[in-house]
Amino acid sequence: MYEVLLVLYLLVAIALIALIMVQKGKGAEMGASFGSGASNTVFGASGSGNFLTRMTAVIAVTFFLLSLMLGNMVASDRAPADDFSDLTQPATEQQPRNNDLPPGN
């Protein structure tokens, strides 16, 4: 299951990058309003902004949900770093070694 989600995560990330790179900046729409011929697009006279913006939002939400799911799966598989189950046992005293004795003894 983890591997499938990881591959899906990679594909969604690539799709998100591609959608962001395809979109035009806000300054590019000014030329179309003055009749430069850029208004004849595949998505109609209003441009592709609405469709691409919605698709980017959907893929971005998918990306974040997959990130949360993968992070939760990784976190739940780990054992806690500090296991305090042996606190009921008494501590043992260590005998000092010969080189740990103060000088003169």
C-alpha positions as CSV (number, residue, x, y, z in Angstrom):
1,M,0.0,0.0,0.0
2,Y,2.8,2.4,0.9
3,E,4.6,1.8,-2.5
4,V,1.3,2.5,-4.4
5,L,0.8,5.7,-2.6
6,L,4.4,6.7,-3.1
7,V,4.1,6.2,-6.9
8,L,0.8,8.1,-6.9
9,Y,2.4,10.9,-4.9
10,L,5.2,11.1,-7.5
11,L,2.7,11.2,-10.4
12,V,0.6,13.9,-8.7
13,A,3.8,16.0,-8.0
14,I,4.8,15.8,-11.7
15,A,1.3,16.7,-12.8
16,L,1.2,19.7,-10.4
17,I,4.5,21.0,-11.7
18,A,3.3,20.6,-15.3
19,L,0.1,22.4,-14.6
20,I,1.9,25.3,-12.9
21,M,4.3,25.6,-15.8
22,V,1.6,25.6,-18.4
23,Q,-0.3,28.5,-16.9
24,K,0.4,32.1,-18.0
25,G,1.2,34.9,-15.7
26,K,-1.2,37.7,-15.0
27,G,0.7,40.1,-17.2
28,A,0.3,37.9,-20.3
29,E,-3.5,38.5,-20.4
30,M,-3.0,42.2,-21.1
31,G,-1.9,41.5,-24.6
32,A,-5.1,39.6,-25.4
33,S,-7.3,42.4,-24.3
34,F,-5.7,44.8,-26.8
35,G,-6.3,42.4,-29.7
36,S,-2.9,40.8,-30.1
37,G,-4.5,37.5,-31.3
38,A,-3.7,35.6,-28.1
39,S,-7.4,35.4,-27.2
40,N,-7.9,32.5,-29.7
41,T,-7.1,29.6,-27.4
42,V,-8.3,26.0,-27.2
43,F,-10.4,26.8,-24.1
44,G,-12.3,29.7,-25.6
45,A,-12.1,33.5,-25.6
46,S,-12.0,33.7,-21.8
47,G,-8.7,31.8,-21.8
48,S,-7.6,28.7,-20.0
49,G,-7.2,30.3,-16.6
50,N,-10.4,29.1,-15.1
51,F,-9.9,25.4,-16.1
52,L,-6.2,25.3,-15.2
53,T,-6.8,27.1,-11.9
54,R,-9.4,24.6,-10.9
55,M,-7.3,21.6,-12.0
56,T,-4.3,23.0,-10.1
57,A,-6.4,23.4,-7.0
58,V,-7.7,19.9,-7.2
59,I,-4.2,18.4,-7.8
60,A,-2.7,20.5,-5.0
61,V,-5.3,19.3,-2.5
62,T,-4.6,15.7,-3.7
63,F,-0.9,16.3,-3.2
64,F,-1.4,17.6,0.4
65,L,-3.7,14.7,1.3
66,L,-1.2,12.2,0.0
67,S,1.5,13.9,1.9
68,L,-0.5,13.6,5.1
69,M,-1.3,10.0,4.5
70,L,2.3,9.0,3.7
71,G,3.5,11.0,6.7
72,N,1.0,9.3,9.0
73,M,2.0,5.8,7.7
74,V,5.7,6.5,8.3
75,A,5.0,7.9,11.8
76,S,2.8,5.0,12.8
77,D,5.4,2.4,11.7
78,R,8.1,3.8,14.0
79,A,8.6,2.6,17.5
80,P,8.7,5.3,20.2
81,A,12.3,6.5,20.7
82,D,12.1,6.6,24.5
83,D,10.6,3.4,25.9
84,F,9.9,4.0,29.6
85,S,8.6,0.5,30.3
86,D,11.6,-0.5,32.5
87,L,11.2,2.4,35.0
88,T,9.9,0.1,37.7
89,Q,13.2,-1.7,38.0
90,P,15.7,-0.3,40.4
91,A,18.9,1.3,39.1
92,T,22.1,-0.6,39.5
93,E,25.1,1.0,41.1
94,Q,28.3,0.8,39.1
95,Q,31.5,0.0,40.9
96,P,34.3,2.5,40.1
97,R,37.1,1.2,37.9
98,N,40.7,1.5,39.0
99,N,41.3,4.5,36.8
100,D,38.2,6.2,38.1
101,L,39.5,6.3,41.7
102,P,40.8,9.7,42.9
103,P,44.5,10.0,43.3
104,G,46.0,8.9,46.6
105,N,43.7,5.9,47.2
